Amino acid sequence: MNHLEKTVMITVASTLLLGVAPFTMADDSATAPQLTANQQQMMKECMKKQKAANNGMSEVDMKKSCRDQIKANVDTPSASAEPVVPAH
């Protein structure tokens, strides 16, 4: 394989890698479903509570937690937003 062929192969491989890499490195917010206005407000309130609690979670983890809470609320709207702890 001569120098030109090696250069072409490296260029093609780099192009393929760079063309695919941004999609593989994207976080789940790019693929997350869009929120309604009400859900956006719930997300803001949830994030505010998460930040106020300052429990050491990363912002990504806080967003995931809030999305999970919103999804649970959408799936079962009659359930309260706060977790219910059964009395013993």
Biopython code that builds the backbone (N, CA, C, O; Angstrom):
import numpy as np
from Bio.PDB.StructureBuilder import StructureBuilder

atoms = [
    (1, "MET", "N", (0.862, -1.175, 0.000)),
    (1, "MET", "CA", (0.000, 0.000, 0.000)),
    (1, "MET", "C", (0.905, 1.233, 0.000)),
    (1, "MET", "O", (1.788, 1.368, 0.847)),
    (2, "ASN", "N", (0.677, 2.113, -0.946)),
    (2, "ASN", "CA", (1.521, 3.299, -1.036)),
    (2, "ASN", "C", (1.001, 4.414, -0.126)),
    (2, "ASN", "O", (-0.055, 4.291, 0.494)),
    (3, "HIS", "N", (1.754, 5.478, -0.065)),
    (3, "HIS", "CA", (1.441, 6.596, 0.831)),
    (3, "HIS", "C", (0.068, 7.205, 0.520)),
    (3, "HIS", "O", (-0.685, 7.528, 1.438)),
    (4, "LEU", "N", (-0.259, 7.361, -0.754)),
    (4, "LEU", "CA", (-1.534, 7.951, -1.145)),
    (4, "LEU", "C", (-2.703, 7.080, -0.691)),
    (4, "LEU", "O", (-3.696, 7.597, -0.180)),
    (5, "GLU", "N", (-2.596, 5.777, -0.872)),
    (5, "GLU", "CA", (-3.666, 4.869, -0.443)),
    (5, "GLU", "C", (-3.851, 4.918, 1.071)),
    (5, "GLU", "O", (-4.983, 4.914, 1.554)),
    (6, "LYS", "N", (-2.757, 4.964, 1.821)),
    (6, "LYS", "CA", (-2.841, 5.058, 3.279)),
    (6, "LYS", "C", (-3.524, 6.351, 3.691)),
    (6, "LYS", "O", (-4.362, 6.353, 4.593)),
    (7, "THR", "N", (-3.171, 7.443, 3.039)),
    (7, "THR", "CA", (-3.766, 8.741, 3.352)),
    (7, "THR", "C", (-5.264, 8.732, 3.080)),
    (7, "THR", "O", (-6.051, 9.239, 3.880)),
    (8, "VAL", "N", (-5.653, 8.157, 1.954)),
    (8, "VAL", "CA", (-7.071, 8.081, 1.611)),
    (8, "VAL", "C", (-7.813, 7.229, 2.635)),
    (8, "VAL", "O", (-8.900, 7.602, 3.076)),
    (9, "MET", "N", (-7.244, 6.095, 3.015)),
    (9, "MET", "CA", (-7.904, 5.218, 3.996)),
    (9, "MET", "C", (-8.047, 5.919, 5.340)),
    (9, "MET", "O", (-9.089, 5.804, 5.984)),
    (10, "ILE", "N", (-7.027, 6.636, 5.770)),
    (10, "ILE", "CA", (-7.092, 7.359, 7.044)),
    (10, "ILE", "C", (-8.143, 8.460, 6.971)),
    (10, "ILE", "O", (-8.898, 8.670, 7.921)),
    (11, "THR", "N", (-8.189, 9.156, 5.848)),
    (11, "THR", "CA", (-9.175, 10.226, 5.672)),
    (11, "THR", "C", (-10.597, 9.676, 5.707)),
    (11, "THR", "O", (-11.468, 10.244, 6.366)),
    (12, "VAL", "N", (-10.831, 8.587, 5.011)),
    (12, "VAL", "CA", (-12.169, 7.977, 4.988)),
    (12, "VAL", "C", (-12.543, 7.480, 6.380)),
    (12, "VAL", "O", (-13.663, 7.708, 6.839)),
    (13, "ALA", "N", (-11.623, 6.808, 7.049)),
    (13, "ALA", "CA", (-11.899, 6.293, 8.394)),
    (13, "ALA", "C", (-12.189, 7.441, 9.357)),
    (13, "ALA", "O", (-13.106, 7.341, 10.171)),
    (14, "SER", "N", (-11.428, 8.517, 9.278)),
    (14, "SER", "CA", (-11.640, 9.677, 10.149)),
    (14, "SER", "C", (-12.998, 10.316, 9.888)),
    (14, "SER", "O", (-13.709, 10.691, 10.820)),
    (15, "THR", "N", (-13.347, 10.435, 8.614)),
    (15, "THR", "CA", (-14.631, 11.023, 8.249)),
    (15, "THR", "C", (-15.780, 10.183, 8.794)),
    (15, "THR", "O", (-16.747, 10.721, 9.335)),
    (16, "LEU", "N", (-15.674, 8.876, 8.654)),
    (16, "LEU", "CA", (-16.717, 7.996, 9.179)),
    (16, "LEU", "C", (-16.814, 8.108, 10.686)),
    (16, "LEU", "O", (-17.912, 8.203, 11.235)),
    (17, "LEU", "N", (-15.677, 8.099, 11.355)),
    (17, "LEU", "CA", (-15.667, 8.190, 12.805)),
    (17, "LEU", "C", (-16.238, 9.508, 13.279)),
    (17, "LEU", "O", (-17.067, 9.527, 14.189)),
    (18, "LEU", "N", (-15.820, 10.600, 12.690)),
    (18, "LEU", "CA", (-16.323, 11.909, 13.095)),
    (18, "LEU", "C", (-17.776, 12.108, 12.705)),
    (18, "LEU", "O", (-18.495, 12.851, 13.372)),
    (19, "GLY", "N", (-18.218, 11.463, 11.647)),
    (19, "GLY", "CA", (-19.612, 11.576, 11.237)),
    (19, "GLY", "C", (-20.548, 10.821, 12.153)),
    (19, "GLY", "O", (-21.713, 11.195, 12.288)),
    (20, "VAL", "N", (-20.063, 9.766, 12.784)),
    (20, "VAL", "CA", (-20.886, 8.934, 13.658)),
    (20, "VAL", "C", (-20.720, 9.336, 15.109)),
    (20, "VAL", "O", (-21.677, 9.238, 15.878)),
    (21, "ALA", "N", (-19.555, 9.780, 15.509)),
    (21, "ALA", "CA", (-19.243, 10.061, 16.902)),
    (21, "ALA", "C", (-20.201, 11.037, 17.580)),
    (21, "ALA", "O", (-20.592, 10.780, 18.719)),
    (22, "PRO", "N", (-20.606, 12.153, 16.942)),
    (22, "PRO", "CA", (-21.505, 13.067, 17.646)),
    (22, "PRO", "C", (-22.822, 12.412, 18.056)),
    (22, "PRO", "O", (-23.401, 12.785, 19.077)),
    (23, "PHE", "N", (-23.300, 11.448, 17.282)),
    (23, "PHE", "CA", (-24.549, 10.791, 17.628)),
    (23, "PHE", "C", (-24.354, 9.809, 18.771)),
    (23, "PHE", "O", (-25.248, 9.638, 19.599)),
    (24, "THR", "N", (-23.210, 9.169, 18.825)),
    (24, "THR", "CA", (-22.976, 8.197, 19.886)),
    (24, "THR", "C", (-22.634, 8.867, 21.201)),
    (24, "THR", "O", (-22.798, 8.263, 22.261)),
    (25, "MET", "N", (-22.160, 10.108, 21.153)),
    (25, "MET", "CA", (-21.784, 10.801, 22.373)),
    (25, "MET", "C", (-22.905, 11.691, 22.904)),
    (25, "MET", "O", (-22.767, 12.261, 23.987)),
    (26, "ALA", "N", (-23.989, 11.822, 22.186)),
    (26, "ALA", "CA", (-25.079, 12.685, 22.623)),
    (26, "ALA", "C", (-25.730, 12.103, 23.864)),
    (26, "ALA", "O", (-25.878, 10.887, 23.990)),
    (27, "ASP", "N", (-26.118, 12.986, 24.784)),
    (27, "ASP", "CA", (-26.802, 12.492, 25.974)),
    (27, "ASP", "C", (-28.257, 12.201, 25.647)),
    (27, "ASP", "O", (-28.719, 12.454, 24.534)),
    (28, "ASP", "N", (-28.961, 11.676, 26.613)),
    (28, "ASP", "CA", (-30.332, 11.256, 26.337)),
    (28, "ASP", "C", (-31.287, 12.421, 26.139)),
    (28, "ASP", "O", (-32.422, 12.201, 25.716)),
    (29, "SER", "N", (-30.881, 13.643, 26.424)),
    (29, "SER", "CA", (-31.778, 14.773, 26.201)),
    (29, "SER", "C", (-32.069, 14.979, 24.725)),
    (29, "SER", "O", (-33.114, 15.527, 24.375)),
    (30, "ALA", "N", (-31.165, 14.550, 23.852)),
    (30, "ALA", "CA", (-31.395, 14.682, 22.417)),
    (30, "ALA", "C", (-32.469, 13.715, 21.947)),
    (30, "ALA", "O", (-33.189, 14.000, 20.990)),
    (31, "THR", "N", (-32.580, 12.584, 22.609)),
    (31, "THR", "CA", (-33.558, 11.585, 22.207)),
    (31, "THR", "C", (-34.783, 11.587, 23.109)),
    (31, "THR", "O", (-35.739, 10.856, 22.853)),
    (32, "ALA", "N", (-34.765, 12.391, 24.150)),
    (32, "ALA", "CA", (-35.895, 12.440, 25.079)),
    (32, "ALA", "C", (-37.090, 13.089, 24.387)),
    (32, "ALA", "O", (-36.924, 14.018, 23.595)),
    (33, "PRO", "N", (-38.293, 12.602, 24.684)),
    (33, "PRO", "CA", (-39.479, 13.211, 24.078)),
    (33, "PRO", "C", (-39.646, 14.652, 24.552)),
    (33, "PRO", "O", (-39.244, 14.995, 25.664)),
    (34, "GLN", "N", (-40.232, 15.485, 23.715)),
    (34, "GLN", "CA", (-40.455, 16.879, 24.065)),
    (34, "GLN", "C", (-41.522, 16.973, 25.150)),
    (34, "GLN", "O", (-42.497, 16.222, 25.144)),
    (35, "LEU", "N", (-41.325, 17.896, 26.074)),
    (35, "LEU", "CA", (-42.255, 18.064, 27.185)),
    (35, "LEU", "C", (-43.321, 19.090, 26.828)),
    (35, "LEU", "O", (-43.061, 20.040, 26.089)),
    (36, "THR", "N", (-44.520, 18.890, 27.358)),
    (36, "THR", "CA", (-45.581, 19.882, 27.202)),
    (36, "THR", "C", (-45.255, 21.071, 28.097)),
    (36, "THR", "O", (-44.334, 21.000, 28.910)),
    (37, "ALA", "N", (-45.996, 22.154, 27.957)),
    (37, "ALA", "CA", (-45.761, 23.345, 28.778)),
    (37, "ALA", "C", (-45.912, 23.010, 30.264)),
    (37, "ALA", "O", (-45.123, 23.470, 31.090)),
    (38, "ASN", "N", (-46.923, 22.212, 30.602)),
    (38, "ASN", "CA", (-47.133, 21.818, 31.992)),
    (38, "ASN", "C", (-45.962, 20.973, 32.493)),
    (38, "ASN", "O", (-45.493, 21.151, 33.617)),
    (39, "GLN", "N", (-45.500, 20.059, 31.652)),
    (39, "GLN", "CA", (-44.382, 19.211, 32.038)),
    (39, "GLN", "C", (-43.099, 20.025, 32.159)),
    (39, "GLN", "O", (-42.269, 19.740, 33.021)),
    (40, "GLN", "N", (-42.925, 21.034, 31.308)),
    (40, "GLN", "CA", (-41.756, 21.910, 31.405)),
    (40, "GLN", "C", (-41.754, 22.649, 32.738)),
    (40, "GLN", "O", (-40.711, 22.802, 33.374)),
    (41, "GLN", "N", (-42.934, 23.103, 33.154)),
    (41, "GLN", "CA", (-43.049, 23.792, 34.440)),
    (41, "GLN", "C", (-42.739, 22.823, 35.574)),
    (41, "GLN", "O", (-42.050, 23.179, 36.530)),
    (42, "MET", "N", (-43.247, 21.601, 35.468)),
    (42, "MET", "CA", (-42.956, 20.586, 36.485)),
    (42, "MET", "C", (-41.455, 20.311, 36.538)),
    (42, "MET", "O", (-40.891, 20.127, 37.616)),
    (43, "MET", "N", (-40.813, 20.284, 35.371)),
    (43, "MET", "CA", (-39.369, 20.034, 35.303)),
    (43, "MET", "C", (-38.613, 21.161, 36.001)),
    (43, "MET", "O", (-37.688, 20.902, 36.771)),
    (44, "LYS", "N", (-39.001, 22.414, 35.734)),
    (44, "LYS", "CA", (-38.340, 23.550, 36.374)),
    (44, "LYS", "C", (-38.464, 23.473, 37.887)),
    (44, "LYS", "O", (-37.491, 23.681, 38.612)),
    (45, "GLU", "N", (-39.676, 23.171, 38.359)),
    (45, "GLU", "CA", (-39.900, 23.078, 39.797)),
    (45, "GLU", "C", (-39.102, 21.928, 40.413)),
    (45, "GLU", "O", (-38.529, 22.065, 41.494)),
    (46, "CYS", "N", (-39.075, 20.814, 39.720)),
    (46, "CYS", "CA", (-38.337, 19.652, 40.205)),
    (46, "CYS", "C", (-36.847, 19.970, 40.287)),
    (46, "CYS", "O", (-36.195, 19.658, 41.283)),
    (47, "MET", "N", (-36.313, 20.588, 39.240)),
    (47, "MET", "CA", (-34.884, 20.922, 39.238)),
    (47, "MET", "C", (-34.562, 21.914, 40.352)),
    (47, "MET", "O", (-33.509, 21.824, 40.983)),
    (48, "LYS", "N", (-35.468, 22.859, 40.592)),
    (48, "LYS", "CA", (-35.252, 23.825, 41.667)),
    (48, "LYS", "C", (-35.180, 23.100, 43.014)),
    (48, "LYS", "O", (-34.325, 23.408, 43.845)),
    (49, "LYS", "N", (-36.080, 22.139, 43.224)),
    (49, "LYS", "CA", (-36.067, 21.363, 44.468)),
    (49, "LYS", "C", (-34.802, 20.513, 44.577)),
    (49, "LYS", "O", (-34.207, 20.407, 45.649)),
    (50, "GLN", "N", (-34.395, 19.907, 43.455)),
    (50, "GLN", "CA", (-33.197, 19.071, 43.460)),
    (50, "GLN", "C", (-31.968, 19.907, 43.826)),
    (50, "GLN", "O", (-31.138, 19.484, 44.630)),
    (51, "LYS", "N", (-31.861, 21.103, 43.225)),
    (51, "LYS", "CA", (-30.716, 21.970, 43.502)),
    (51, "LYS", "C", (-30.741, 22.473, 44.938)),
    (51, "LYS", "O", (-29.693, 22.599, 45.571)),
    (52, "ALA", "N", (-31.938, 22.761, 45.458)),
    (52, "ALA", "CA", (-32.058, 23.232, 46.839)),
    (52, "ALA", "C", (-31.653, 22.135, 47.818)),
    (52, "ALA", "O", (-31.079, 22.415, 48.871)),
    (53, "ALA", "N", (-31.954, 20.881, 47.465)),
    (53, "ALA", "CA", (-31.596, 19.767, 48.343)),
    (53, "ALA", "C", (-30.083, 19.573, 48.374)),
    (53, "ALA", "O", (-29.544, 19.072, 49.361)),
    (54, "ASN", "N", (-29.392, 19.965, 47.303)),
    (54, "ASN", "CA", (-27.937, 19.889, 47.213)),
    (54, "ASN", "C", (-27.415, 18.562, 47.759)),
    (54, "ASN", "O", (-26.578, 18.528, 48.662)),
    (55, "ASN", "N", (-27.923, 17.484, 47.196)),
    (55, "ASN", "CA", (-27.561, 16.152, 47.681)),
    (55, "ASN", "C", (-26.374, 15.542, 46.949)),
    (55, "ASN", "O", (-26.142, 14.337, 47.048)),
    (56, "GLY", "N", (-25.621, 16.353, 46.217)),
    (56, "GLY", "CA", (-24.417, 15.876, 45.552)),
    (56, "GLY", "C", (-24.646, 15.239, 44.198)),
    (56, "GLY", "O", (-23.701, 14.737, 43.589)),
    (57, "MET", "N", (-25.885, 15.246, 43.710)),
    (57, "MET", "CA", (-26.168, 14.678, 42.389)),
    (57, "MET", "C", (-25.651, 15.620, 41.314)),
    (57, "MET", "O", (-25.653, 16.840, 41.484)),
    (58, "SER", "N", (-25.206, 15.035, 40.204)),
    (58, "SER", "CA", (-24.819, 15.855, 39.063)),
    (58, "SER", "C", (-26.089, 16.403, 38.418)),
    (58, "SER", "O", (-27.183, 15.888, 38.648)),
    (59, "GLU", "N", (-25.938, 17.438, 37.620)),
    (59, "GLU", "CA", (-27.103, 18.023, 36.956)),
    (59, "GLU", "C", (-27.757, 17.016, 36.017)),
    (59, "GLU", "O", (-28.981, 16.989, 35.892)),
    (60, "VAL", "N", (-26.952, 16.193, 35.358)),
    (60, "VAL", "CA", (-27.485, 15.165, 34.461)),
    (60, "VAL", "C", (-28.349, 14.187, 35.248)),
    (60, "VAL", "O", (-29.434, 13.812, 34.805)),
    (61, "ASP", "N", (-27.855, 13.770, 36.432)),
    (61, "ASP", "CA", (-28.624, 12.845, 37.259)),
    (61, "ASP", "C", (-29.902, 13.495, 37.791)),
    (61, "ASP", "O", (-30.942, 12.845, 37.898)),
    (62, "MET", "N", (-29.809, 14.799, 38.126)),
    (62, "MET", "CA", (-31.005, 15.506, 38.592)),
    (62, "MET", "C", (-32.062, 15.547, 37.494)),
    (62, "MET", "O", (-33.242, 15.314, 37.753)),
    (63, "LYS", "N", (-31.627, 15.849, 36.247)),
    (63, "LYS", "CA", (-32.574, 15.899, 35.131)),
    (63, "LYS", "C", (-33.214, 14.539, 34.905)),
    (63, "LYS", "O", (-34.417, 14.446, 34.663)),
    (64, "LYS", "N", (-32.408, 13.484, 34.985)),
    (64, "LYS", "CA", (-32.941, 12.141, 34.787)),
    (64, "LYS", "C", (-33.964, 11.816, 35.874)),
    (64, "LYS", "O", (-35.030, 11.270, 35.590)),
    (65, "SER", "N", (-33.635, 12.150, 37.103)),
    (65, "SER", "CA", (-34.552, 11.909, 38.212)),
    (65, "SER", "C", (-35.865, 12.667, 38.011)),
    (65, "SER", "O", (-36.949, 12.121, 38.220)),
    (66, "CYS", "N", (-35.751, 13.932, 37.604)),
    (66, "CYS", "CA", (-36.958, 14.739, 37.374)),
    (66, "CYS", "C", (-37.776, 14.183, 36.212)),
    (66, "CYS", "O", (-39.003, 14.125, 36.289)),
    (67, "ARG", "N", (-37.098, 13.772, 35.129)),
    (67, "ARG", "CA", (-37.827, 13.184, 33.998)),
    (67, "ARG", "C", (-38.574, 11.930, 34.441)),
    (67, "ARG", "O", (-39.726, 11.717, 34.064)),
    (68, "ASP", "N", (-37.905, 11.101, 35.246)),
    (68, "ASP", "CA", (-38.554, 9.886, 35.740)),
    (68, "ASP", "C", (-39.780, 10.218, 36.584)),
    (68, "ASP", "O", (-40.812, 9.556, 36.477)),
    (69, "GLN", "N", (-39.661, 11.257, 37.433)),
    (69, "GLN", "CA", (-40.801, 11.663, 38.259)),
    (69, "GLN", "C", (-41.945, 12.182, 37.399)),
    (69, "GLN", "O", (-43.109, 11.870, 37.654)),
    (70, "ILE", "N", (-41.619, 12.974, 36.381)),
    (70, "ILE", "CA", (-42.654, 13.513, 35.495)),
    (70, "ILE", "C", (-43.318, 12.382, 34.722)),
    (70, "ILE", "O", (-44.540, 12.362, 34.570)),
    (71, "LYS", "N", (-42.514, 11.438, 34.232)),
    (71, "LYS", "CA", (-43.070, 10.306, 33.505)),
    (71, "LYS", "C", (-44.001, 9.494, 34.409)),
    (71, "LYS", "O", (-45.077, 9.073, 33.986)),
    (72, "ALA", "N", (-43.578, 9.283, 35.644)),
    (72, "ALA", "CA", (-44.424, 8.539, 36.585)),
    (72, "ALA", "C", (-45.724, 9.297, 36.835)),
    (72, "ALA", "O", (-46.787, 8.687, 36.956)),
    (73, "ASN", "N", (-45.642, 10.617, 36.912)),
    (73, "ASN", "CA", (-46.829, 11.432, 37.137)),
    (73, "ASN", "C", (-47.747, 11.399, 35.922)),
    (73, "ASN", "O", (-48.969, 11.391, 36.074)),
    (74, "VAL", "N", (-47.179, 11.379, 34.722)),
    (74, "VAL", "CA", (-47.978, 11.319, 33.496)),
    (74, "VAL", "C", (-48.635, 9.939, 33.367)),
    (74, "VAL", "O", (-49.799, 9.828, 32.981)),
    (75, "ASP", "N", (-47.866, 8.887, 33.699)),
    (75, "ASP", "CA", (-48.405, 7.531, 33.596)),
    (75, "ASP", "C", (-49.524, 7.273, 34.600)),
    (75, "ASP", "O", (-50.483, 6.563, 34.295)),
    (76, "THR", "N", (-49.406, 7.846, 35.796)),
    (76, "THR", "CA", (-50.426, 7.682, 36.831)),
    (76, "THR", "C", (-50.737, 9.059, 37.414)),
    (76, "THR", "O", (-50.235, 9.397, 38.486)),
    (77, "PRO", "N", (-51.554, 9.857, 36.729)),
    (77, "PRO", "CA", (-51.790, 11.241, 37.146)),
    (77, "PRO", "C", (-52.431, 11.390, 38.515)),
    (77, "PRO", "O", (-52.303, 12.450, 39.128)),
    (78, "SER", "N", (-53.107, 10.380, 39.013)),
    (78, "SER", "CA", (-53.751, 10.502, 40.322)),
    (78, "SER", "C", (-52.749, 10.319, 41.454)),
    (78, "SER", "O", (-53.047, 10.662, 42.598)),
    (79, "ALA", "N", (-51.577, 9.789, 41.159)),
    (79, "ALA", "CA", (-50.562, 9.601, 42.186)),
    (79, "ALA", "C", (-49.972, 10.953, 42.551)),
    (79, "ALA", "O", (-49.858, 11.849, 41.714)),
    (80, "SER", "N", (-49.599, 11.079, 43.820)),
    (80, "SER", "CA", (-49.015, 12.348, 44.259)),
    (80, "SER", "C", (-47.590, 12.465, 43.741)),
    (80, "SER", "O", (-46.958, 11.461, 43.413)),
    (81, "ALA", "N", (-47.091, 13.680, 43.669)),
    (81, "ALA", "CA", (-45.738, 13.915, 43.174)),
    (81, "ALA", "C", (-44.693, 13.460, 44.195)),
    (81, "ALA", "O", (-43.583, 13.082, 43.819)),
    (82, "GLU", "N", (-45.037, 13.493, 45.469)),
    (82, "GLU", "CA", (-44.116, 13.061, 46.521)),
    (82, "GLU", "C", (-44.265, 11.577, 46.737)),
    (82, "GLU", "O", (-45.376, 11.053, 46.665)),
    (83, "PRO", "N", (-43.166, 10.882, 47.003)),
    (83, "PRO", "CA", (-43.260, 9.455, 47.277)),
    (83, "PRO", "C", (-44.044, 9.199, 48.561)),
    (83, "PRO", "O", (-43.907, 9.932, 49.540)),
    (84, "VAL", "N", (-44.839, 8.184, 48.546)),
    (84, "VAL", "CA", (-45.659, 7.837, 49.702)),
    (84, "VAL", "C", (-44.922, 6.786, 50.507)),
    (84, "VAL", "O", (-44.548, 5.738, 49.979)),
    (85, "VAL", "N", (-44.712, 7.069, 51.801)),
    (85, "VAL", "CA", (-44.060, 6.126, 52.695)),
    (85, "VAL", "C", (-45.145, 5.490, 53.558)),
    (85, "VAL", "O", (-45.833, 6.189, 54.303)),
    (86, "PRO", "N", (-45.303, 4.177, 53.464)),
    (86, "PRO", "CA", (-46.362, 3.528, 54.242)),
    (86, "PRO", "C", (-46.065, 3.584, 55.732)),
    (86, "PRO", "O", (-44.913, 3.478, 56.152)),
    (87, "ALA", "N", (-47.105, 3.752, 56.517)),
    (87, "ALA", "CA", (-46.971, 3.764, 57.987)),
    (87, "ALA", "C", (-46.816, 2.342, 58.477)),
    (87, "ALA", "O", (-47.436, 1.417, 57.953)),
    (88, "HIS", "N", (-45.977, 2.178, 59.494)),
    (88, "HIS", "CA", (-45.766, 0.827, 60.029)),
    (88, "HIS", "C", (-46.588, 0.610, 61.245)),
    (88, "HIS", "O", (-46.543, -0.469, 61.836)),
]
sb = StructureBuilder()
sb.init_structure("model")
sb.init_model(0)
sb.init_chain("A")
sb.init_seg("    ")
for serial, (resi, resn, name, xyz) in enumerate(atoms, 1):
    if name == "N":
        sb.init_residue(resn, " ", resi, " ")
    sb.init_atom(name, np.array(xyz, "f"), 0.0, 1.0, " ", f" {name:<3s}", serial, name[0])
structure = sb.get_structure()
